[in-house]
Amino acid sequence: MTTAPPSVGHRYRRPSWDCRVCRQPWPCTPAKAVLLVQFRAFPTVLPIYLSGRMFAAWGDLQAPGQAAPPELYERFVSWAHHH
């Protein structure tokens, strides 16, 4: 696995929505761990934040004239409800 300086972090790259560090679909496992820590004091806000990212990704990943990829909710939001 590629490591990055702490200041870089596992952030998304638009328009692909892959992680800038590990190139996995964002939020990747390290990004999820960081998000859980960052939103620990306000856990109900995490799904709201992720919903915003999901809708931004929807616009980037949706092919013209096609429906959005069906896995976006699972990828961006559903995991946050289980923590």
C-alpha positions in Angstrom: 0.0 0.0 0.0 1.2 3.5 -0.8 1.7 5.8 2.1 1.4 9.5 2.0 2.3 12.3 4.3 -0.3 13.0 7.0 -1.2 16.3 5.4 -2.2 14.6 2.1 -4.7 12.1 3.4 -7.1 9.8 1.6 -9.2 12.4 -0.3 -11.2 12.0 -3.4 -10.2 13.1 -6.9 -12.8 14.5 -9.2 -14.3 13.5 -11.5 -13.4 9.8 -10.9 -14.1 9.9 -7.1 -11.2 7.6 -6.5 -8.8 8.1 -3.6 -5.8 10.3 -4.4 -3.5 8.0 -2.3 -4.6 4.4 -2.8 -6.7 4.9 -6.0 -9.6 2.9 -4.5 -13.2 4.1 -4.8 -13.6 7.0 -2.3 -14.4 6.8 0.6 -11.8 4.1 0.8 -11.2 2.2 4.1 -8.6 4.7 5.4 -10.9 7.6 4.5 -13.8 6.0 6.3 -11.7 5.5 9.5 -10.6 9.2 9.4 -14.2 10.4 8.8 -15.5 8.3 11.8 -12.9 10.0 14.0 -13.6 13.5 12.6 -17.3 13.2 13.1 -17.2 11.2 16.4 -18.7 14.1 18.3 -21.4 14.6 15.8 -22.2 11.2 14.3 -25.6 12.2 12.8 -23.8 14.9 10.7 -21.6 12.3 9.0 -24.4 10.8 6.8 -25.4 14.4 5.9 -21.8 15.2 4.8 -21.5 12.0 2.9 -24.9 12.6 1.2 -23.5 15.8 -0.2 -20.4 14.1 -1.5 -22.7 11.4 -3.0 -24.7 13.9 -4.9 -21.6 15.6 -6.2 -20.3 12.2 -7.3 -23.6 11.5 -8.9 -23.2 14.5 -11.2 -19.6 13.5 -12.1 -20.2 9.8 -12.6 -23.5 9.9 -14.3 -23.3 9.2 -18.1 -25.3 11.7 -20.2 -28.8 10.4 -20.6 -28.3 7.5 -18.1 -29.3 6.9 -14.5 -26.7 7.4 -11.8 -24.6 4.3 -10.8 -26.9 2.3 -8.5 -24.2 1.6 -5.9 -23.6 5.2 -4.9 -25.7 5.1 -1.7 -24.0 1.9 -0.5 -20.6 3.4 -1.4 -21.0 6.8 0.2 -23.7 6.7 2.9 -24.9 3.4 4.1 -21.7 2.3 5.9 -21.9 5.5 8.1 -25.3 4.4 9.6 -23.7 1.2 10.9 -21.1 2.9 13.2 
